[in-house]
C-alpha cells in the first residue's frame, strides 16, 4: 500500500511544476521545472514542439532528475525580439550563464531531441566542465543538410527561401521534384508538408532556420569535450527515421572514447516515450 501511495504522491509533486522566464534584453526564454531528483537535467525539444514534448519521459525519470525543460525561441511561450538577426553562441552562453546562476547549478545533464540537439552542443561548448551526461535523441547538428546551408547562408538564397515560405505551393512542388530525382527522401517531404500548412508554421520554419543558422559545430570539438571531461554520452535514434539517420551519428561517435548508442524500432516522431525513458534510467552511468 505504501508503494502505491508513494507513486501517487510522486505524480502529484511532479505536476506541481514551476514556470519560469529568463528575460534577456527583451527576448524571453521560457522553461518549466519538474521532478525532485538529485541530478539537474536540461531538456531541449524538437522543431514544432514545446517543453511538454518530454512529459512522458519526465514522469518516468523525475525521482532521479530535476528537469528544466525549455521552449526554444519561436516555440511555445519563448520570444525572440531581434527579427532575423542570428542567435550567436556567445549570446546563448550569456543566457545559460544567467540560468545556471539563478538556478544554482554546478553540474548538469543535457537532453536534446532533433533541433534541440543544437542547443545541447551549444551548452556543452559554453560550459564543458559542468556537463556530466549527454542524451541525444535523433539530434540535429551532427550532419548539416545541404538544403539548410543553401537556404540560410548566401543572402540571395535566403531571399528565395523567404519567398518560398510566403508561397508554400512552390516550396512543396520543389520538394516533390527533389524527391522524384532522389535528392530528398519521401519521409522528409511529408515532414516538410506537415510544417508548411499554416502561416504560423511557415513563419516558424523560416525564423528557426535563419536565426539558428550560426549554431554549427565541429564534431571533433564536441567529442574532445566529452572525452576530456568524461561525460557519459547516449545517442538514441529510430531505425526508420528519414529525418535524422542512424548512419550519420558516426560523424560524432568515431571521435568519442565511450558511449552508448541505441537504435529503436520506430521513426522520428515516436522517440520520446517509455522505451527512451527506460534507456536513460538503466544507463550504466545513470547512477553517477
Secondary structure, DSSP 8 states (H G I E B T S, - for coil): -HHHHHHHHHHHHHHS-EEEEEEETTEEEEEEEE---SEEEEEE--TT--GGGGHHHHHHHTTTEEEEEE--TTSTT-B--STT----HHHHHHHHHHHHHHHT-SSEEEEEETTHHHHHHHHHHH-GGGEEEEEEES-SSSS--HHHHHHHSSHHHHHHHHHHHHSHHHHHHHHHHHHHTTSS-HHHHHHHHHTSSSHHHHHHHHHHHHHTTT----HHHHHHHHHHHT-EEEEEEETT-SSS-GGGGHHHHTT-SS-EEEEESS-GGG-SSHHHHHHHHT-TTTT-
